[in-house]
Amino acid sequence: MKFDGSSFATREHFGPVCQWLRRRLDEGGPRHRIVCVVSAPSGLADQYRDTLLALNQRPSDRLVDAAMPLADSLGAVLFAAALQAHGISATVAMGNQIGLRTDIHYTRARLQAVNLAALRRKLVQHQVVVVPGGQGAAIRGGETTWMGRDSADLSAVALTAALGEEELEIYSDLPGVHTCDPNIVDRATLLPRLPYAQAIQMSTSGAKVLHHRAVDHALQNRLRIVFRRNHGNFETGTVLVADAAFRPVIVADAHSQTFEASIGTAEDAARELAAADVPHVLMPGAHEGTRRVVVTCGLFDAWQFLAGERRLPVVRQDTRLLTRVRLDGGVKRELVAPSVLVARARELHDIHCVPGSPPARARAETRAPLPAAQPLSASLSVLDRANVPSHA
């Protein structure tokens, strides 16, 4: 199982999730075991990152790699503690104990091998082993590494395949993948089945379906991925399989980064990004003899990478990527101003994804935010509040 950060947004969220695992263990019998990959409580990873950048806008990649896994580690410890409080034998596995061995490519380490010896020993002793997502250990030296933003998906897929399992359950506040982000398009509908090929297209276009490397790893190992809601009755939503039909969807990537350059420079930039395993797409330029490179990995500082480190003469543009995946599997992309991204996504969704619906006028107003409970991360603050808990 893999639980995203919204599963533990407040202290009250832990109880229902623990009860759900208790039920699954009871159904499976005394020899049943569960490996849970978890992300940090909502907002905590960003808080760690923001604090680090407030102290140093250009920290070394090694420091970023040391800081970012801390939030997921804390999330894993808190969940294991909650499970123990519910009478479940649980422990955590971190760093070398997880068995995911990577290279030493800081901030986006790449998976090289899996060794489950230590994890299997923990599974003999405990009903549940909680694993912080995105963490690995370098093959050389054994130091803890980080596989990048949203890489808990990759951890979960890699462990599922290595354990010889055929199915992975992914839990989030939404029960699955929709025709568009339901937070911006209220008419978005749930997709009961989704093919791997479409998931790859959506992921590389900036959709939060699965980490882009996780989709490819799942496809290689023919895993069945079941998306479930992380509260209520934990119902099944989307099932990711190999043979499903394509469905029209709209992907609005509010965190995409656009750069324009000459054709040769744009191709050089694309090669550098590919070598660093950063998802991106190439698009026609606004002027003759130019092309645009659009980076779809939100946390990655593409400007510093391309202009600062690689010294490429690229021009940064303030546009966002909007992608339409068609029934035939093709994609159509456009770049729009951030201020009209939501309205344009709604317009395209009404035209292409709502059967029988006439083209709707783009609505400029945004949805009113729902009242939110006090996030758990607020009580786990770092540095900027007077009442900092000692364990933080």
C-alpha positions in Angstrom: 0.0 0.0 0.0 1.0 3.6 -0.6 -0.6 6.5 1.3 -0.1 10.1 0.1 0.4 13.1 2.4 -3.3 14.0 2.6 -3.9 10.7 4.4 -2.3 12.2 7.5 -3.2 15.9 7.0 -4.4 16.2 10.6 -4.1 14.0 13.8 -7.7 12.9 13.3 -6.8 11.3 9.9 -4.6 8.7 11.5 -7.3 6.7 13.3 -9.5 5.7 10.3 -6.4 4.6 8.3 -5.2 2.5 11.2 -8.6 0.9 11.6 -8.6 0.1 7.9 -5.2 -1.7 8.1 -6.5 -3.5 11.2 -9.5 -4.8 9.1 -7.2 -5.8 6.3 -4.9 -7.7 8.6 -7.8 -9.5 10.3 -9.1 -10.5 6.8 -5.7 -11.8 5.8 -5.1 -14.0 8.8 -2.2 -14.3 11.3 0.5 -14.6 8.6 -0.7 -11.6 6.6 1.8 -8.7 6.3 1.6 -5.2 4.8 4.3 -2.9 3.5 3.1 0.7 3.7 5.0 3.4 1.7 4.0 6.9 3.0 4.6 10.5 2.1 5.0 13.3 4.6 1.9 14.9 6.1 0.5 17.5 3.7 2.6 20.6 3.6 5.5 19.4 5.7 7.9 18.7 2.9 7.3 22.1 1.4 7.8 23.6 4.8 11.2 22.0 5.2 12.2 23.1 1.7 11.0 26.7 2.2 12.9 26.9 5.5 16.1 25.6 3.8 15.7 28.1 0.9 15.0 31.0 3.3 18.4 30.4 4.9 20.2 29.7 1.6 18.6 30.3 -1.8 21.3 28.1 -3.5 22.0 25.2 -1.1 24.1 22.4 -2.4 22.3 19.3 -3.8 23.8 17.3 -1.0 22.0 19.5 1.6 18.7 19.2 -0.3 19.1 15.5 -0.4 19.7 15.4 3.3 16.8 17.7 4.2 13.9 16.5 2.0 13.7 12.9 3.2 13.3 14.1 6.8 9.7 15.0 6.3 8.8 11.6 4.9 10.8 9.9 7.7 8.8 11.8 10.3 5.6 10.9 8.5 6.6 7.2 8.6 7.4 7.4 12.3 4.1 9.1 13.2 2.1 6.5 11.3 4.0 3.6 12.9 3.4 5.1 16.3 -0.4 5.4 15.5 -0.5 1.8 14.3 1.1 0.6 17.6 -1.5 2.7 19.5 -4.2 0.7 17.7 -2.7 -2.6 18.8 -0.9 -3.4 15.5 2.7 -4.6 15.5 4.4 -2.0 13.4 7.9 -0.6 12.8 9.7 1.6 10.3 12.4 0.9 7.7 14.7 3.8 6.6 17.7 4.3 4.4 19.6 1.0 4.0 16.9 -1.0 5.7 14.4 -0.3 2.9 16.6 -2.1 0.3 16.2 0.4 -2.6 19.8 1.0 -3.8 20.5 4.1 -5.9 23.2 6.0 -7.6 24.6 9.1 -5.8 22.8 11.6 -8.2 21.7 14.2 -5.6 18.0 15.5 -5.6 16.9 12.9 -8.1 18.8 9.6 -7.4 18.0 6.8 -9.8 17.1 3.3 -8.7 19.8 0.8 -9.5 19.0 -2.4 -7.5 16.8 -3.8 -4.8 17.9 -5.9 -1.8 15.0 -6.9 0.4 17.0 -8.9 3.0 16.6 -6.4 5.8 13.0 -5.6 5.0 12.0 -9.3 5.0 13.5 -9.7 8.4 11.3 -6.9 9.7 8.3 -8.5 8.0 8.9 -11.7 10.0 8.7 -9.8 13.3 6.0 -7.2 12.5 2.6 -7.1 10.9 3.2 -3.8 9.2 6.5 -2.2 8.0 6.2 1.5 7.2 8.6 2.9 4.6 9.2 6.6 4.0 8.6 7.3 0.3 11.3 8.5 -2.0 14.2 7.2 0.1 17.0 5.0 -1.0 20.6 4.2 -0.1 23.6 4.8 -2.3 25.2 1.6 -3.6 28.5 3.2 -2.9 28.8 4.4 0.7 25.3 3.6 1.8 24.3 7.2 2.5 20.6 8.0 2.4 19.5 9.4 -1.0 16.3 11.0 -2.3 14.7 10.1 -5.6 12.9 13.4 -6.2 9.5 15.0 -5.8 6.5 12.6 -5.6 8.9 9.6 -5.8 7.0 7.7 -3.1 5.2 6.2 -6.1 8.4 4.8 -7.4 9.3 3.4 -4.0 6.0 1.7 -3.8 6.1 0.3 -7.3 9.7 -1.0 -6.9 9.0 -2.7 -3.6 5.8 -4.3 -4.9 7.6 -5.7 -7.9 10.6 -6.9 -5.8 8.4 -8.6 -3.3 6.7 -10.6 -6.1 3.3 -9.0 -5.6 1.0 -8.4 -8.6 -1.0 -5.5 -7.1 -0.3 -2.1 -5.5 -3.0 0.0 -3.7 -2.5 3.7 -3.8 -4.6 5.9 -1.4 -5.2 9.6 -1.7 -8.0 12.1 -1.0 -9.4 11.4 -4.5 -10.3 7.8 -5.4 -8.5 7.9 -8.7 -7.7 9.6 -11.9 -10.2 12.1 -13.5 -10.8 13.6 -16.9 -9.2 16.8 -15.4 -8.1 18.0 -12.0 -11.5 18.1 -10.0 -10.1 20.9 -7.9 -10.4 23.2 -10.9 -13.0 21.4 -13.0 -16.1 20.5 -11.0 -17.5 18.4 -14.0 -14.5 16.2 -14.1 -15.4 12.5 -14.0 -13.6 9.5 -12.6 -11.9 7.1 -15.0 -12.6 3.5 -13.9 -9.8 2.1 -16.0 -6.7 3.7 -17.4 -4.1 2.2 -19.7 -0.4 2.5 -18.8 0.3 4.3 -22.1 -2.1 7.1 -21.2 -0.8 7.3 -17.7 2.7 7.8 -19.1 1.5 10.6 -21.3 -0.4 12.3 -18.5 2.5 12.0 -16.1 5.0 13.5 -18.4 2.5 16.3 -19.1 2.5 17.3 -15.4 -0.5 15.3 -14.1 -0.3 13.9 -10.6 -1.2 10.4 -11.8 2.0 8.6 -10.8 5.7 9.6 -10.7 6.9 9.4 -14.3 9.5 6.7 -13.5 7.0 4.8 -11.4 4.7 4.3 -14.4 7.4 2.9 -16.6 8.6 0.6 -13.8 5.0 -0.7 -13.2 4.6 -1.3 -16.9 7.8 -3.3 -17.1 6.7 -5.5 -14.2 3.0 -5.7 -15.4 1.7 -4.6 -12.0 -2.0 -3.9 -11.5 -2.4 -0.5 -9.7 -5.6 0.2 -7.8 -6.3 3.7 -6.7 -8.5 4.1 -3.5 -9.8 6.9 -1.4 -7.9 7.4 1.8 -11.0 8.0 4.0 -14.6 7.0 4.4 -15.1 3.4 3.1 -11.7 3.5 1.2 -13.5 2.6 -2.0 -11.8 1.7 -5.3 -11.7 4.3 -8.0 -9.3 3.9 -11.0 -7.5 0.7 -11.9 -4.3 1.1 -14.0 -3.9 -1.8 -16.4 -2.2 -2.5 -19.8 -5.3 -3.1 -22.0 -7.7 -0.3 -21.2 -9.0 2.1 -23.9 -7.8 5.7 -24.0 -10.1 8.4 -22.6 -10.1 12.1 -23.5 -8.5 14.1 -20.6 -7.2 17.6 -20.0 -4.0 18.1 -18.0 -3.3 21.6 -16.7 0.2 21.9 -15.3 0.3 25.0 -13.1 4.0 24.3 -12.1 5.4 23.8 -15.6 8.4 26.0 -16.7 8.9 27.2 -20.2 12.1 28.2 -22.0 12.6 29.4 -25.6 15.9 29.2 -27.5 17.2 28.6 -31.0 16.4 25.1 -32.4 20.0 23.9 -31.7 20.0 25.2 -28.1 16.6 23.8 -27.4 17.7 20.4 -28.5 20.8 20.6 -26.4 18.6 21.6 -23.4 16.4 18.6 -24.1 19.3 16.3 -24.1 20.7 17.7 -20.8 17.2 17.3 -19.2 16.9 13.7 -20.5 20.3 12.8 -19.1 19.2 14.2 -15.7 15.9 12.2 -16.0 13.8 15.4 -15.8 10.4 15.2 -17.6 10.0 17.7 -20.4 8.5 18.3 -23.8 9.7 20.1 -26.9 7.2 22.5 -28.6 7.4 25.0 -31.6 8.8 28.4 -30.7 7.0 31.7 -31.0 9.5 32.9 -33.6 11.1 31.4 -36.7 14.1 29.3 -36.0 13.2 28.8 -32.3 11.8 26.0 -30.2 10.4 25.9 -26.6 11.4 23.4 -23.9 8.7 22.9 -21.3 9.8 21.2 -18.0 7.0 19.5 -16.2 8.6 18.6 -12.9 7.4 21.3 -10.5 10.1 21.2 -7.8 13.1 21.1 -10.2 14.8 24.4 -10.7 15.1 24.2 -14.5 16.4 27.8 -14.8 19.3 27.2 -12.5 20.0 23.9 -14.3 19.9 25.1 -17.9 21.1 28.7 -17.6 23.2 28.5 -14.5 24.9 25.1 -14.5 24.8 24.2 -18.3 25.3 27.8 -19.5 22.7 27.5 -22.2 21.3 30.8 -23.7 17.6 30.1 -23.0 14.9 32.7 -22.4 12.4 32.1 -19.6 8.7 32.6 -20.4 5.8 33.0 -18.0 3.5 30.4 -19.6 1.9 27.1 -18.4 1.4 23.8 -20.2 -2.1 22.6 -21.1 -2.3 19.1 -22.7 -5.3 17.3 -24.2 -5.0 13.6 -24.6 -7.3 12.3 -27.4 -9.2 9.1 -27.8 -6.7 7.8 -30.4 -3.8 8.3 -27.9 -2.5 11.4 -29.6 -1.8 14.6 -27.6 -2.3 18.3 -28.4 -0.4 20.8 -26.3 -0.7 24.6 -25.9 1.0 27.2 -23.7 -1.2 29.7 -21.9 -0.7 32.6 -19.5 -1.0 31.5 -15.8 -4.0 33.8 -15.3 -6.2 31.9 -17.9 -5.0 28.4 -17.3 -8.0 27.3 -15.2 -10.6 29.0 -17.5 -9.0 27.4 -20.6 -8.8 24.0 -19.0 -12.5 24.2 -18.1 -13.4 25.3 -21.7 -11.4 22.4 -23.2 -12.9 19.9 -20.8 -16.5 20.9 -21.6 -15.8 20.6 -25.3 -13.9 17.3 -25.4 -14.6 15.4 -22.2 -18.3 16.0 -21.4 -20.5 13.9 -23.7 -23.4 15.8 -25.3 -22.4 19.1 -23.7 -22.2 22.2 -25.8 -19.0 24.2 -25.6 -19.2 26.2 -22.4 -18.0 29.7 -21.9 -14.7 29.9 -20.1 -15.5 30.8 -16.5 -13.2 33.4 -15.0 -14.2 32.9 -11.4 -12.4 30.3 -9.3 -14.0 27.9 -7.0 -14.4 29.0 -3.4 -11.9 27.2 -1.2 -13.4 24.6 1.2 -12.8 25.2 4.9 -9.8 23.1 6.0 -8.9 21.5 9.3 -5.7 22.7 11.0 -3.0 20.8 9.1 -0.8 18.5 11.1 2.3 20.2 9.6 1.3 23.4 11.4 2.2 21.8 14.7 5.4 20.4 13.3 6.8 23.7 12.2 10.5 24.4 11.9 12.2 27.5 13.1 9.5 30.1 12.3 7.2 29.6 15.3 7.8 30.2 19.0 6.1 27.0 20.1 8.3 24.6 18.2 7.8 21.0 19.5 11.1 19.6 20.8 11.0 16.7 18.4 11.0 18.9 15.4 
